[in-house]
């Protein structure tokens, strides 16, 4: 466990006020009411899919709770907000799994530390990432302090699903759901925050972000993003035209790719665009609008075949976090994708 935030503000993420936090209306409304009415709960459980903004929201909430200027929100300019942005606020701690999960020793340490009043802020905040990995003894130990925490302590637990946590823990928290953000909302958010960029860039990022504002922002912040997108398009055109014999050089190129998930997401978006154009013929629905003419002519398979190829890609992406022989797995995937047309 760390005494201060180990990962400061998520890379590339824009620091916004709690009330400007996009895409999670329910969480914002609840917290805004609680903060302005001085009725903050002692334990929250934010649950929902990965990259839906749970961690960023909890940091925003930590800022609002300890802000010196924001009057119930985060100002993003006072000393306290600045320290949370930089990950050095002494009263905000992030607890992450050590090894397979959060251990009882980590919870014991929280108990000891929470008996001291905050150093600088109003509240001491403990953010438990991946709270579903709490070992049973750790969860039981946590119950003790969740029942009767000191008045200045706020726990924020983050987890993908409620059902993965013991009922006893869930019942002691105020549970708030998080969802993937619709494209339109991501686009509106980007438009406000990144007004210097073209509409096409914003719209493309909103489409490719898979419901994650954080991902959309880091795409737009990255210099290499457009370059990688172009590279993926060139790879894809070659892959579609290549013979089974030439396939291995495409496996090689993909296995050297540093940001493989982003690369595969680009490829998937090209297939989706082909499918949408073939099936519906609606140009406005195409994400990679700048490649429209080529996408219209590509015809990499029938509608049914394109759906299958997308499924093969999706399956691979789902298993990517499992340790595997990357090259072999990529080869199997590309052979399958090629095979769909034969
Ligand atoms: Zn502030």
Boltz pocket constraint, residues with backbone or C-beta under 6 A from the ligand:
constraints:
  - pocket:
      binder: B
      contacts: [[A, 63], [A, 66], [A, 67], [A, 68], [A, 69], [A, 70], [A, 73], [A, 74], [A, 75], [A, 76], [A, 77], [A, 78], [A, 79], [A, 80], [A, 81], [A, 82]]
      max_distance: 6.0
